Amino acid sequence: MSRKHFYSDLPDHNFWSRAVSRVAPGDLNPVTDFPFKINPEDKVATAGSCFAQHIARHLKASGFTYFVTEPAHPLTDLVDGLAERMNYGTFSARFGNVYTTRQLVQLFDRAHGHFHPAEPDWQDKGGNWCDPFRPAIQPGGFATRAELIRDRDQHLAQVRYMFEELNIFVFTLGLTECWTSRADGAVFPLCPGVKAGHFDPGAYAFVNLGVDEVVTDLNGFLDRLARVNPKARVIFTVSPVPLAATAEDRHVMISTTVSKSILRVACDVIERAHDHVAYFPSYEIVTSAVNGPDYFAPDRRNVTEAGVNHAMRMFFAAATDRPTPAVPPAPATGATMDRLQTIVDVICDEEALDRPNPT
């Protein structure tokens, strides 16, 4: 009598002992299938949380077309590092961190003239002007409100161009927690008062998005993108970087687990529903029980270059026909570690939540 059952003929990747236990940690690859390939000529745009910047960096270094619609002025090249400090090229347009799905939908709507926030600008304690939706984009703020308006108008025009012309959009989901305007529902990447503006509980509300809300946001974004760019393909990934702070009355580790779980479930729902959408498991690679402790810096929050390289090797192996070779981690000593940290460091607005209030 045959003893075969449902699991008898399943491939190795279906079993923990074969796909994880017997695999060297640096070779762990949870990607079993990817619905499309990125070609070198494809215009690949990125947005999202801090971790998305690593994808942009590796795309540029690997000879792919990293699509930047809002480049720095040539004069910024005269001062070493100025373009980077002013956040040019960090993402495909100069929009800073887009932490939540609600923020992504709002960015699209603002770029296409469908949403005009009731609160278009803030001032910091020094009187400089700040964009509430890009609070850290301009070091020191804008000198005048007119300067802010000019910069914002050309920025949104380039965001609109990005969505209309890109071939592939990579978005890294970072957070579910956000602060919104009670007046019109506008979503801010940072709590008002952290970088600029003033916190008023009567004017702002804390929102923690659930699975259904994230799914609705993502479906809404995909519908909008399809209307202006029907051939666009989308890759979603979840950032492995824990929350810097939580507004919930509980331990930040609990909020991190809940937030990342919500985002991961929502991505699964969306991926199953759309053929042109792929999910890449950077979250699983970095935070797995196999690699987790080794892939985080001493603060247990920032991802080390070894963790980034592992995720990126698997990304290129799955999504392209030009896999990148393994990049060995540098020894954690002296000047080498300082240089490595400079490479790994990314502009992360959320870090400001754990600093003294400047306003």
Secondary structure, DSSP 8 states (H G I E B T S, - for coil): -----TTTT--GGG-HIIIIITS-GGG-------S----TTS-EEEEESTTHHHHHHHHHHTT--B--SS---GGGGGSTTHHHHTTSSSSSSS-----SHHHHHHHHHHHTTS---S---EE-TTS-EE-TTSTTSSTT-BSSHHHHHHHHHHHHHHHHHHHHH-SEEEEEE--SEEEEETTT--EESS-TTSSSS---TTTEEEEE--HHHHHHHHHHHHHHHHHH-TT-EEEEEE-----S--SSSS-HHHHHHHHHHHHHHHHHHHHHH-TTEEE--HHHHHHSTTTGGGGB-TTSSSB-HHHHHHHHHHHHHHH-SS---------S-HHHHHHHHHHH----GGGGGGS----
